[in-house]
Amino acid sequence: MNNGNATYFPQGRLKRWLAYAMLIASFWGLLSFSMFIMEEAIQTAMFGTWPAQDAGDWDLVLEGADIMESINVGLKVMVYTIGWLHPLAFFAYRSYSRSTDFYIRGLKAKIFARAPETFDGRVIEFNFTPQRVVEDASGIKLINRQIIVLTDKKPKYARLFIRGRVQVKDRKVWIQAIELTPVFSQN
């Protein structure tokens, strides 16, 4: 008998359940803290891009975008491999990572608009509306101000998604198109 003390769990079983709960909570804490530090690192790099933008130092802004992108890749690896073991953290950090991707895209668009030569030698992606199309012996050139996209096919649509390698020469930005697809309005 238990001398009038009603117990639902024998004492050993309760200790075992508490030990398991502590292990799970410890693991969740370790996982969440690691992802939190990665989030803070992304934010610190983001904060560094703001004064660099104010100074017009687009090389430094691009370096900050690269740092954020690199950390965000690591965050995604954690989120999608073991992050699902902590469902609340999974949804929170997946959302943060997606938002970071969006911020980086926006930041790179601003850099490209202000100083496209910063991307010399890189492969970039952007939406493009050519002002004119020129065909000559070297191929087809889609031109909008100082940006010239080189392609082997004449586009059928006015607004295009371009993926291509940047080369700066003669104060112009030349982009060798790797991918060229139409962009349709969301109206």
RAHU-V569629 format. One record per backbone hydrogen bond with DSSP energy under -0.5 kcal/mol. CO is the residue of the C=O (numbers start at 1). NH is the residue of the N-H. Records with the same first field share a line. If there is no record, write none. Layout:
BEGIN
CO->NH, NH
END
This chain:
BEGIN
2->5
4->6
10->13, 14
11->15
12->16
13->17
14->18
15->19
16->20
17->21
18->22
19->23
20->24
21->25
22->26
23->27
24->28
25->29
26->30
27->31
28->32
29->33
30->34
31->35
32->36
33->37
34->38
35->39
36->40
37->41
38->42
39->43
40->44
41->45
42->46
43->47
44->48
45->49
46->49, 50
47->50, 51
48->52
49->53
50->54
51->55
52->56, 57
53->56
56->58
57->61
58->62
59->63
60->64
61->65
62->66
63->67
64->68
65->69
66->70
67->71
68->72
69->73
70->74
71->75
72->76
73->77
74->78
75->79
76->80
77->81
78->82, 83
82->85
83->86
86->90
87->91
88->92
89->93
90->94
91->95
92->96
93->97
94->98
95->99
96->100
97->101
98->102
99->103
100->104
101->105
102->106
103->107
104->108
105->109
106->110
107->111
108->112
109->113
110->114
111->115
112->116
115->118
116->119
117->120
119->122
122->124, 166
124->164
126->162
128->130, 160
132->143
134->141
136->139
139->136
140->142, 151
141->134, 143
142->149
143->131, 132
144->147
146->148, 173
147->144
148->150, 175
149->142
150->177
151->140
158->130
159->183
160->128, 162
161->181
162->126
163->178, 179
164->124
165->176
166->121
167->169, 174
169->172
172->169, 174
173->148
174->167, 176
175->150, 177
176->165
179->163
181->161
182->184
END
